[in-house]
Amino acid sequence: MGFPLSFQWLVLYLLLPQLSLANLCWGSRKLAALYQPPPMVAKYQNGLLLDGDLRTQQQSPSSVPSAAKWWSTVQIYMQKAGKSQTRVVLASQLDDESCSMGKLLKRDQITELAQKLSSRLGAGKLALVLTAQDVAVEGFCVSGCGTHGSVGQQAYIWVGNSASQCPGQCAWPLHQPIYGPQSAPLGAPNGDVGVDGMVINVASLLAGTVTNPFGDGYTVGAAGAPTDVASACTGSFGKVSLPGYAGELLVDSGTGASYNAEGLNGRKYLLPALFDPTTSQCSPVAWETPLELTRVFLLYICTMYIKMS
């Protein structure tokens, strides 16, 4: 999932089933206060979800979780709602390196852009708008790192590249945080802090869009302040994550980069935890590590010691 460095803003289309309803649902992912939230429950409001068959790409057996395994949590939501699994397909890609709309965009211009380009391919498409690091968008960094919404029957996602604007907010933990515990940043899986940060935000918003495209799908948290299935777990990427600590992650022995999932051709990614409706907890992609085995062994020894003493 590499992005060309020269793009100014990029529009992708993901092929999804027919969409309906005409309301707007903004959602954003930002590095808010990192804390352990109180127990929450995912609530389904009987609205439309973006369902359809999911095409998975199988890889050779590996102890490393795949991106498909991460996406399986989204499929749980679809199944619980009685929907078919979601099939995500890249339909087309357009570049505008000349920045025909300028490098200072209003939020409604993102909506206009997504709507205009979606109309070319008809209903049932999800427009993914990506803006480059030298393109400023209204509200970027201040109110979020991206958003998802809908206009008419069209759903869309926008994510910005924060490399030169606010990497400490929108690319954490791959960059030093702008506030909170100042731990050392992790190595970017693909060597590009801005783009790898975009991957985190695209993944988060894609999960939120599929499960709640129009505001009446799945939400997590109090009715007065609902959030999406990924936004509910902001700041969590691995087991035993804590405020300012992303959690236990895998480390590439060659590059020192941190990651928690692999995609096609062994491409490495850092993907956010999702709220699991079966456990009502944030669930990152997991794997069995020597550290985890050691903990189990020590727990067993301590239990035996207590019983014998």
N, C-alpha and C positions, 0 to 999 in steps of 0.2 A: 504493500500500500504506500508506495512512494509518491510524493507530489513533486512536480517540477519546480525548481527554485525560482524560475523566471515568471511564474504566473502572478497576475495582479488580483484577479478573482476568478474562481473556477466554479463551474456549475456541473453537477453530476445528476443523473436521474437513476433512481432505483425502482425497478419494476415491481409494483405491488398490486394487489387486487383493487377492484372498483371502490372508491371512497364516496361518502355521502355526508350530508349535514353542512350547515353554513355558519360556523361560529369560529371564533379565534381563541386559541389557547397558547399562551406564551409560557415557555418553560426555560429555565436557564441553569447552567452549572457553573458555580463559582466556588472559590475556596473560602467558604464561610468559616465561622468558628468551628474548629475541629473538637468535637466532644462526643461522648457516648450518649446517644439519644435514648429517651425512655422507651419502653416496649411499644411497638407500633404494629398495626395490622393493615394489610393491603385490602382495600375495599373496592369492589367492582360495582359500578353504577349502572350496569346494564346497557352501556353505550357501545358504539362501534369500535372495533379494534382493527388493526391492519393485519388481517390474516391471509392465509394462502400457503401453498406447499413450500417447505424449506428445502433448498438444494444444499446438501452438505458435501464437502470434499474430504474424503477419507485419506489419512496419511498412514505411513507405516507405524506399527506399535511404538509408543514412546511413553516414558514416565512423565513427560511434560504435557500439561493440559493444552488442548487446542482452543482456537477461537470459537470453534463450533460447540465445544463443551461450555464455554462461557455463555453463548447464545441460548443454550438449552434452558437456562433459567427463564428467559423470555417465553420459551415454548410452554413452560408450566402454566404461565398466565393464560396463554391461548387455550390450552387444554381445559383449565378450570372454567373458562368462560364458554366452553362448548364450541370454540372456533377451530378451524384447521390451522396447521402450523404455517408459519410465515416463510415465504420464499423470496429472498432478496437477490435481485439480478441487476448488474450494471447495464443500463440501457444505452447511454451515450455520455459523452464528455465534451464540454465546450470551454475554450479558453478565451480570455479577453485581456491580452497582455498590454493593450494600449489604454486600458482603463477608460472606456468610452463614457462611463458615468462619473468619472472623476475619482479622486482618492480620498474624498471626504463624503461619506454616505450617511443619509438619514435612515432611521430604522424602516420607515415606510418605503424607502427605495429598495431595500432588501426584499420586502414583501412584493413590491411591484415587479422586481426582477424575477423572483421565483414564479409569480403568477404568469407573467408574460411568456417565460420559457416553458412553463408547464402546459400552457394552452397549445403549444406547437405539437405536443405529443398526445394531447387528449387527457381525459380523466384517468385516475388510477395510477398516477405517477407521484413519486416523492422527490422533490427537488432538493438537492443538497448544495448549498451555496457556501463556498469557501473563499475567504478574503485573505490576501497576502499581508505580510508583516508591515508594509508601508502604506496600507489602506486603513484609514480610520473610519470606524462605524459608530454612530451615535449609541452611547451606553456601553460600548465595549470596555471591559476592565472595571468600569464603575458599577454596572448592574449585572454583569455576567460575562461569560466567555463565549456564549453562543445562545441560541434559542430555537425552539420549534413552535410552529403555529400552523394555521390553516386559513385558506381563503376560498370560500365556496366549497367545492369538492376536492380541493387540492391541499395536500399537506406538504410542509417544507421544513427544512432545517438550515440554520446558518451557524457557522463556526468561523472565528477569526484566528489568524496566526499571531500569537502574542510575543514572538521572539524579541521584538524591539520595543514593545509597548508595556506589557505587564507579565513577563514570564513567571515572576514569583507568585502570581495569582492564578494564571490560567495554564501554566505548564508545571506546577508543583506535582509531584516531588522531584521533577527533573531539573528544577532550578531552585535556588535559595528562596525560601518564603519571604513575603513582604512583611509578615508579622508572625508572632508566635515563636515556638522553639526554633532556634537557628541551627538545625542539624545540616550536615553536608548534603548537597543535592545528589541524587542518584544518576548514574550514567544513562543517557537516552538509548533505548533499544536499537534505534536506527541511526544514531549519531547526529540527530537534528532535534534540538530541544523544542523549537517552535512547532515543527511538524509532528513530532511524537506527542507533544502536548495536544495538538489538534486531534490526534487519534483517540486520546482519552476522552475528549469532549464529544467527538462524533459518536463514539461508542455509547456514551452516556445518553446523549440526546436521541440516538436511534432507538435505544431500548425504551426510552420514555415516549417517543412518538408512536411506536408500534403498539404499545400497551395503553396509550392515552392520547390519540391523535386529535380529538376534538373536545377534550375537557370532561367527557362523561364516561371515560374508561376506568382504568385502575389508578387509584391514588393511594398514597401512604401518609399517615399522620392524621392530625386533627382536622375536622371538617372545615374549620376556619382558616387553616393554613396547610392545605394539602400539597404534597410534592410528588414527583415521579419516582419510579422504582429504582432509578440510579441516583437521583439527587438526594434520596433518603440516606445514601451511604457515601456521601462526599468525603473524600480523604482516606477511604479504605481501599487497599489494593491487595492485601494479603492477610494471612492469619495473624491473630493477636495485634491488629493495628490499634494504635493509640493516637491521641492528639499529637500531631507533629511527627508521627511515625507511620509510614505507609503500610507496614506489616512485613511478614517474612516473604521474601521474593527470591527468585532464581537469579543467578549472576553468570553472565557469559564469561567463561574463563579466558577468552581471547581478547575481548574488548573491555571487560569490567562493567558492562551495561547491565542494568536490572530489568527484569521482565517477568511475566507470569503466564504467558500463553504464546503458542506458536501458530502461525497461519500456513498458507501454501508455501512450498519450497523452503520451509524452515524459517520463514520471516518471523521475527520476534516482536511482541507487543506488550505494552503495559495497559491492561484493561481494568476499569473500575469495578468494584464490587456491586452487586445488584441485591435488592431486597427480595429475599426468598419467601414466597407466600406460604410454603409448607412449614417453614420453621419460624417465620416472623422475625428473621434476623438478616443482617447483611451477610451476603455469601460471596466471597471472592472465589475465583477459580482455585482449586486446591490440588495438591499433590502430596505424596508421602515422601518426607525427607528424613535423612539420618537424624536430624534434630528432633523430629516428631517421634521417631522410633525410640530415641534416647529417653524422651519424656515418658513414654508409655512404660519403658523398662524400669525407670526410676520409680514411677508410681506403683508398679507391681511390687518392687522390692520394699517400698515404704509400707504398702498394705500388708505384706507378709510379716514385716517386722512388728507392726502394731498388733497383729493377731497373735504372734508368738510371745509378745512381752506381757 
